[in-house]
Amino acid sequence: MTTLSTHVLDTSLGRPAAGVSITLANHAGNLADAVTDRDGRAADLGGDLAPGAYSLRFDSGGYFAERGIEGFYPEVLVTFTISGAGHVHVPLLLSPFGYSTYRGS
C-alpha cells in the first residue's frame, strides 16, 4: 500500500498555505482533488496508489489572487514516481515568484 500527502508552506509569509487547491493525476487522468487545510496539509490523496508516474497540480495563482497578490506562476506542477509500498510526502515551498519541492518523509 502506498499513500500520498503534501504540505504547502507560504515562504513569503513564513506560515502554512491554507486553501490551496490541488489535483492529483496520472496518465489515465485526474484521480483526486483536495484543498490544503489551515496547516497547509492535504493527506491521503488518491487512496492506495500503484507504482507509476503521478503529478500534483497546485493552484498557486488562485491562492495568491485570493490574497490580492499577483504571482508569477499561475500553477505549480510536480511530477514524481512511486516505485513501492509506503508513504510518499511531497512538500511545496511557495512564494509569489518562486517555489521549491522535495521528497519529504
N, C-alpha and C positions, 0 to 999 in steps of 0.2 A: 504494500500500500504506500502510495506517495501522496502527500498533502502539500498544499502551497499556501503561503501567506505573504503579505507585503506590508511595508511600513513607509509612510511618506513624511519626511521632515522638511519644513519650510526653513531653509538656512538663512533667508533674508530676515526672518523674524526670530529665529532660534527656538522654534517650537513645532509641535506636530502640525501637519497639514490636514485639518478636518474638512470633509466634504469634497474630496477629490473623487471624481467618477473614474472607474476602472473597468476595462473589458479584458477578459482572458479569452484567447483564441488559439486554435491550432490550424493545420492545413485544411481541415474539414469545415471550419467556420467558428463563429462565436460559441463559447462554452458557458460563460458566466459573466454577470455584471455585478459590480459592487460599488459602494461608496465608503471612503475611509471614515472611521468613527472619530470621536473627539480626541482620541490619542493618535490619530493618523494611521490607524491599522485597519486591515481587511484580512480576515482569517478564513481558512477553509474554502479557498477559491476553487471551484470546479470539482470538489469531492475527491475521489480516488483517481489519480491521474496515471495513465500508462506512460511508459517510456516514449520519448519523442520530442519534437520541437514545439515550443509554445511561445506566445507573446503576450505581454501585458501592455495595454494602451492606456496611458494616464492622460486625462483631460486637463492638462496644465493651463491651457488658455482659459477654460471656463472657471477654474479655481481662482486665477488671478483677476479675471474680469469681474467676478463677484465681489472682489475686494477693491475695485477701482484702480487696478494696476495693469498697465499694458506690458505684457511679457513678450519675449522674442519667439519662444517655442509654443505653438498652439497645442501641441501634444508631445508626449514622450512615448516612444515605442521601444520596449525592452524585449528582445528575443533571446531565448535561452533553451537549453536542452536538459530534459530529465532523463537520466540513464539508469536509475534503480530505485529501489524502495527507500522510504524515509521521508523526512520533511525538507522541503525547499523553501527558503525565505529570500525574497528579493526586495531589499530596501531601495528607496529612491531619495536622494538628497536633492531638493528642488529650490531654485530661485528664479526670479523673472528672466534672467539672462544666462542661465546655465543649469546643468544637472549632472549628477553622478550616480552610479549604481554599482552594486557588487553582490556576490553571493553571500548572504548572511547565514546566521545559524539560529 
